Amino acid sequence: MGSRISKNILKGGFPLVVWNRTRSKAQELEKMGAKVVDTPKDVAQRCPIVISMLTDPLVTENVLTGTGDMKGMSVLDGVGHGKIVIDMSTNHPLVTSRMAEKFRARDADFMEAPVVGGAFIAEQARLTILAAGRKESVDKVSPILQTTSQKILHVGDIGAGMAIKLILNLHLWITMAGFSECVALASKLGVSPKTLTEVFNNTVFKNYVTEYKAQKIIDDEWNPVATVDLAVKDLRLAMDVARDIEVPTPLGSLVKELFTATAQMGMRDFDVMAVAITYGKLANVKISKHVT
């Protein structure tokens, strides 16, 4: 996702300085005109606006504020007056609140901008961005964010963007699991996934999963748009947040275990819709001809 957003920024005519822990992953951007540097600190020193999109809260906090091996080389080590740091990762709201305090103590600002939409949506520059933080900062960075987004929603102060992103993801994974359960039951009763999906899409029950993700089951094609491993990561984070604030999430907990089981069955790098294969195994009905 980060590479696609970076390409959109370059195509939008903005100069770009990039850092990646694996330098080779930045080569394509370098060929497009980006300047590749050695540390996150270098990015912050060169740029008035810094954008991060990283794998999980621990990595994000380390790269941005130097809580681990990036100490002395982090973005925080390179910021100063008037700079803005934007985290577009899926993160823990309490982590982003903690980081915001550190950046504001350096006279820089911090905002959240997690995205809604898959990689193919990013390629089409049609992501929805959940911006949270000071309105003046959101307005200032909007021309850059608009290179990759048709909708920038200012959802409130720090914490709100990440909270809503986690909730949307939780809803999506629960919906995928729910539809997969229906597919397994229908298949056991002799109704094909294709027929079931067509009926869903011609009723009020139509949704993103039935319109787009169900095609993975119908085609028996599991190349990932988003991986099972990503769903496990998102669900684990959502459950961590719910535990921290003592909110019961029985459906989320069950769905996390279903996706975790799917990963452990050798489908970690399959498309997230492979949870339907797990349901098929539980029901002793074959959802995929290719997955044993």
C-alpha positions in Angstrom: 0.0 0.0 0.0 2.8 2.4 0.9 4.5 2.0 -2.5 1.2 2.7 -4.3 0.6 5.8 -2.3 4.2 6.9 -2.9 3.7 6.5 -6.7 0.5 8.6 -6.6 2.3 11.4 -4.8 5.0 11.4 -7.4 2.5 11.3 -10.2 0.8 14.3 -8.5 3.9 16.3 -9.1 5.2 16.4 -5.5 8.9 15.7 -4.8 9.4 12.6 -2.6 12.1 11.4 -0.3 11.7 7.8 0.8 13.2 5.3 3.3 12.5 1.6 3.6 14.3 -0.8 5.9 14.8 -3.0 2.8 16.4 -0.5 0.5 15.7 -2.6 -2.7 12.0 -2.1 -2.2 12.5 1.6 -2.9 14.3 1.1 -6.3 11.1 1.5 -8.4 10.3 4.7 -6.7 13.9 5.9 -7.2 13.6 5.2 -10.9 10.4 7.4 -10.9 12.4 10.3 -9.3 12.2 9.8 -5.6 15.3 10.4 -3.5 16.2 7.3 -1.3 17.9 8.0 2.0 19.4 5.9 4.8 17.3 6.6 7.9 13.9 7.9 8.9 15.7 10.9 10.5 17.1 11.8 7.0 13.5 11.9 5.7 12.3 14.2 8.5 15.3 16.5 8.1 14.7 17.0 4.4 10.9 17.1 4.3 8.3 19.4 5.8 5.7 16.6 5.7 6.5 13.0 6.7 4.2 10.1 5.9 4.5 6.6 7.4 2.7 3.4 6.5 4.2 0.4 8.4 3.2 -3.1 9.4 2.2 -2.8 13.1 2.2 -0.5 16.1 5.5 -1.6 17.5 7.3 -1.0 14.2 5.5 2.3 13.6 6.4 3.6 17.1 10.0 2.5 16.7 10.5 4.2 13.2 8.6 7.3 14.2 9.9 7.9 17.7 12.9 5.6 18.2 11.6 3.2 20.9 13.8 0.4 19.6 16.7 0.0 17.2 15.8 3.3 15.5 16.7 5.4 18.5 18.7 8.3 17.3 17.7 7.6 13.7 13.9 8.0 14.0 11.6 10.6 12.4 11.3 12.3 15.8 15.1 12.8 15.8 14.8 14.8 12.6 11.7 17.0 13.1 11.5 20.6 14.0 9.2 23.6 14.1 6.2 23.5 11.8 6.7 19.9 10.4 3.8 17.5 10.1 4.0 13.8 10.6 1.2 11.6 9.2 0.7 8.0 10.2 -1.3 6.2 7.5 -0.8 2.7 9.1 -3.5 0.8 11.0 -2.4 1.5 14.5 -3.5 1.4 18.2 -5.3 4.7 19.1 -3.3 4.8 22.4 0.0 4.5 20.5 -0.8 7.3 18.2 -1.9 9.5 21.1 1.5 8.8 22.7 3.4 9.7 19.6 1.4 12.8 19.0 2.5 14.1 22.4 6.1 13.5 21.6 6.0 15.3 18.2 4.1 18.3 19.6 6.7 18.6 22.4 9.2 19.1 19.5 7.0 21.9 18.0 6.0 19.6 15.2 2.4 18.3 14.6 1.1 14.7 14.2 -2.0 13.4 12.5 -3.6 10.1 11.7 -4.7 9.2 8.2 -5.5 5.5 8.0 -7.0 4.4 4.7 -10.1 2.5 3.6 -9.8 0.4 0.5 -7.5 -2.3 -0.9 -4.4 -2.1 -3.0 -6.3 -1.9 -6.3 -8.2 1.0 -4.9 -4.9 2.7 -4.0 -3.7 2.1 -7.6 -6.8 3.9 -8.8 -6.2 6.8 -6.3 -9.7 6.2 -4.8 -8.8 5.5 -1.2 -10.9 7.0 1.6 -8.7 8.6 4.2 -9.8 8.9 7.9 -8.0 12.1 8.9 -7.7 12.9 12.6 -5.8 15.7 14.3 -5.7 19.4 14.1 -8.0 20.8 11.3 -5.3 23.2 10.1 -2.8 20.4 9.7 -5.4 18.3 7.8 -6.1 21.2 5.5 -2.4 21.8 4.9 -1.6 18.3 3.8 -4.8 17.7 1.9 -3.3 18.5 -1.6 -0.8 15.6 -1.0 -3.4 13.2 0.3 -5.7 14.0 -2.6 -3.2 12.4 -5.0 -4.3 9.1 -3.6 -7.8 9.7 -2.3 -11.2 10.9 -3.5 -12.5 11.3 0.0 -10.7 12.8 3.0 -12.9 12.6 6.1 -11.9 14.7 9.1 -13.2 12.4 11.9 -11.9 14.2 15.0 -8.9 14.5 17.2 -6.0 12.0 17.5 -7.2 8.5 18.2 -10.5 8.8 16.3 -9.0 7.9 12.9 -7.4 4.7 14.2 -10.4 3.8 16.3 -12.7 4.0 13.3 -10.2 2.1 11.0 -10.1 -0.8 13.5 -13.9 -0.9 13.8 -14.3 -0.9 10.0 -11.8 -3.7 9.7 -13.4 -5.7 12.5 -16.8 -5.3 10.7 -15.3 -6.5 7.4 -13.6 -9.6 8.8 -16.8 -10.5 10.7 -18.8 -10.1 7.5 -16.4 -12.3 5.6 -16.6 -15.0 8.2 -20.4 -14.7 8.3 -20.7 -15.1 4.5 -18.3 -18.0 4.5 -20.4 -19.8 7.1 -23.4 -19.3 4.8 -21.4 -20.6 1.8 -20.5 -23.8 3.7 -24.1 -24.4 4.8 -25.4 -23.7 1.3 -22.8 -26.0 -0.3 -23.7 -28.8 2.1 -27.4 -28.3 1.0 -26.5 -28.5 -2.7 -26.6 -24.7 -3.4 -23.5 -23.5 -5.2 -21.5 -20.4 -4.0 -22.3 -18.8 -7.4 -26.0 -19.2 -7.0 -25.9 -18.0 -3.3 -23.9 -14.9 -4.3 -26.3 -14.0 -7.1 -29.2 -14.2 -4.7 -27.4 -12.1 -2.1 -26.6 -9.5 -4.7 -30.2 -9.2 -5.9 -31.5 -8.5 -2.4 -31.1 -6.0 0.5 -28.3 -8.3 1.8 -25.9 -7.2 -0.9 -22.6 -5.9 0.5 -18.9 -5.4 -0.3 -18.1 -9.1 0.5 -20.9 -10.5 -1.8 -20.2 -8.0 -4.6 -16.4 -8.4 -4.7 -14.8 -10.9 -2.3 -17.2 -13.8 -3.0 -15.8 -14.0 -6.5 -12.7 -15.5 -5.0 -14.8 -18.5 -3.9 -16.7 -18.8 -7.1 -13.4 -18.7 -9.2 -11.5 -20.9 -6.7 -8.7 -18.3 -7.0 -6.8 -17.3 -3.9 -4.1 -14.9 -5.0 -4.3 -12.2 -2.3 -5.7 -8.7 -2.6 -5.2 -8.8 1.2 -3.7 -11.8 2.9 -5.1 -14.0 5.7 -2.1 -13.0 7.7 -3.2 -9.3 7.4 -6.6 -10.2 8.8 -5.0 -12.0 11.7 -2.9 -8.9 12.4 -5.8 -6.5 12.2 -8.0 -8.7 14.4 -5.3 -9.2 17.0 -4.9 -5.4 17.2 -8.7 -4.8 17.5 -8.9 -7.4 20.3 -5.9 -5.8 22.0 -7.7 -2.4 21.9 -11.0 -3.9 23.1 -9.2 -5.6 26.0 -7.4 -2.4 27.0 -10.6 -0.6 27.3 -12.6 -3.6 28.7 -15.1 -3.9 25.9 -16.4 -7.5 25.2 -16.0 -8.5 21.6 -17.2 -12.2 21.4 -17.8 -12.2 17.7 -14.4 -10.5 17.0 -12.7 -13.0 19.2 -14.2 -16.0 17.5 -13.5 -14.6 14.0 -9.8 -14.0 15.0 -9.6 -17.7 15.9 -11.1 -18.7 12.6 -8.6 -16.6 10.6 -5.8 -17.8 12.8 -6.8 -21.4 12.1 -6.9 -20.5 8.4 -3.3 -19.2 8.6 -2.2 -22.3 10.5 -3.7 -24.6 7.9 -1.1 -23.3 5.4 -3.2 -20.4 3.9 -1.4 -17.5 5.6 -0.5 -15.9 2.2 -3.9 -16.7 0.6 -6.5 -14.0 0.0 -8.5 -13.3 3.2 -11.6 -15.0 1.6 -9.8 -18.3 2.2 -11.6 -18.4 5.6 -14.4 -20.0 3.5 -12.1 -23.0 2.9 -11.7 -23.4 6.7 -15.5 -23.3 7.1 -15.7 -26.0 4.3 -13.2 -28.2 6.2 -15.3 -27.8 9.4 -18.4 -28.8 7.5 -16.7 -31.6 5.5 -17.7 -29.9 2.3 -15.1 -29.0 -0.4 -15.0 -25.3 -1.1 -11.8 -25.4 -3.2 -10.8 -28.0 -5.7 -7.2 -26.9 -5.4 -6.7 -26.7 -1.7 -6.4 -30.0 0.2 
